[in-house]
Every structure is written in structure tokens, then in C-alpha cells.
């Protein structure tokens, strides 16, 4: 089971929870960050020295942090080797490139979308 720290309103958390949902993974989520606080505590900083969300612990494993890294970890560990996270590295790069804006803060993702020619959006 995954233990996840982060608040629902975080765009990074939304990307993570989308992935968790698509993979059908069991989880427990703890509110952290923004109005919930807790990111500057010694316990949280021991999990993520950057003091940001999300943070994920898979079972008794080490804490995982940074949204893109967590998404790739979950896809690699729990993906089916098919379209979600292909076994072929070239296909995997294509999936990763396509999903990259999802793991970025919304202004960055919007900026990428806006710069694309209208026929490519």
C-alpha cells in the first residue's frame, strides 16, 4: 500500500493521484502543505529535504519525492508494460514526453500548450 503526503488542491498531487487511480493502487493520503502545514517539521524534512509535496512511501520503502520521478517509479513498478508504460525504451520516451506537461505546474503546462500551433494542440 502507498502512503501519500500532500493536499488535494496541489496540481502535482492531482497528477500523482491520477496515476494512482489509473493503476488501481491502494493508498492512504495525509493532508500536508499550504493551509495544512507540516512541511517544515523534522519528520517531513527527513522524508523530503526540499520540504515540498508530494511524498510517497511504497510499503516500507524509502520515501519518494519529486512528482515526475514518482510517476515514473509507479508506472515502472506497477504499469503493465503496455501503453501505460511500455517495455520498449523508445516507446517509453514517447509516453514520457507526452505526459511531461502533466507533471509540471499548471502555468508551465499552459505555456507549452499555448506555444504549440493550434493544429498541434
C-alpha atoms as one frame of an Amber mdcrd trajectory, in Angstrom:
protein
   0.000   0.000   0.000   1.119   3.534  -0.769   1.268   6.261   1.839   0.998
   9.686   0.232   1.577  13.121   1.746   0.016  16.117   0.013  -3.145  18.153
  -0.356  -5.867  17.572  -2.953  -5.598  21.083  -4.399  -1.944  20.736  -5.457
  -1.529  20.313  -9.224   1.381  17.950  -8.578  -0.804  15.879  -6.265  -3.560
  15.786  -8.871  -1.138  14.336 -11.433   0.036  11.775  -8.877  -3.482  10.788
  -7.828  -4.478  10.436 -11.483  -1.631   7.946 -11.946  -2.523   6.076  -8.740
  -6.140   5.864  -9.891  -5.235   4.660 -13.389  -3.065   1.935 -11.890  -5.738
   0.999  -9.335  -3.313   1.229  -6.414  -4.392   1.187  -2.767  -3.283   4.220
  -0.786  -3.675   6.303   2.338  -3.287  10.057   1.880  -2.290  12.567   4.551
  -3.034  16.261   4.022   0.192  18.259   4.046   1.304  21.605   2.706  -0.306
  25.015   2.242  -3.012  25.524   4.890  -2.303  22.082   6.381   1.369  22.895
   7.021   3.742  20.223   8.237   6.342  20.579   5.505   8.933  22.156   7.762
   8.830  19.538  10.506  11.912  17.379  11.129   9.909  14.223  10.275   8.767
  15.588   6.917  12.178  17.039   6.045  13.694  13.626   6.795  11.459  12.242
   4.025  11.972  15.129   1.589  14.768  17.606   2.291  13.203  20.036  -0.205
  10.153  20.332   2.065   7.571  20.062  -0.723   4.770  17.714  -1.695   4.071
  15.117  -2.900   5.929  12.450  -0.988   5.129   8.757  -1.405   6.186   5.739
   0.585   5.567   2.386  -1.113   5.121  -0.103   1.705   8.183   0.078   3.932
  10.372   1.515   1.177  12.265   4.771   1.143  10.279   7.976   0.718   9.954
   9.064  -2.903   9.692  12.713  -3.880   9.519  14.921  -6.973   6.359  14.333
  -8.975   7.924  13.224 -12.253  10.223  10.757 -10.509   7.309   9.334  -8.515
   5.155   8.974 -11.650   7.908   7.123 -13.498   8.549   4.892 -10.479   4.873
   3.942 -10.149   4.497   3.373 -13.888   7.646   1.249 -13.995   6.770  -0.804
 -10.952   3.024  -1.219 -11.430   2.443  -0.485 -15.118   1.636  -3.428 -17.344
   4.468  -2.947 -19.815   1.825  -1.893 -22.357   0.549   1.520 -23.388   0.718
   2.974 -19.868   4.485   2.449 -19.543   5.894   0.425 -22.449   8.758  -2.013
 -22.025  10.432  -0.615 -25.155  12.611   2.381 -24.172  11.827   4.343 -27.366
   8.083   3.970 -26.809   8.580   4.856 -23.134  10.261   8.144 -24.117   7.241
   8.995 -26.277   4.876   8.358 -23.355   7.135  10.342 -21.018   7.299  13.273
 -23.463   3.531  13.277 -23.864   2.940  13.190 -20.121   5.654  15.667 -19.170
   3.287  18.675 -19.054   1.060  16.763 -16.604   3.834  16.645 -14.033   4.571
  20.383 -14.372   2.900  23.215 -12.516  -0.118  24.465 -14.465   1.437  27.740
 -15.726   4.299  25.760 -17.292   1.962  23.219 -18.876  -0.295  26.006 -20.147
   2.708  27.818 -21.581   3.712  24.689 -23.522   0.165  24.313 -24.845  -0.046
  27.969 -25.802   3.218  27.838 -27.768   2.019  24.902 -29.891   0.496  25.709
 -33.238  -3.284  25.455 -32.997  -3.305  22.410 -35.278  -0.997  20.536 -32.877
  -2.969  21.156 -29.629
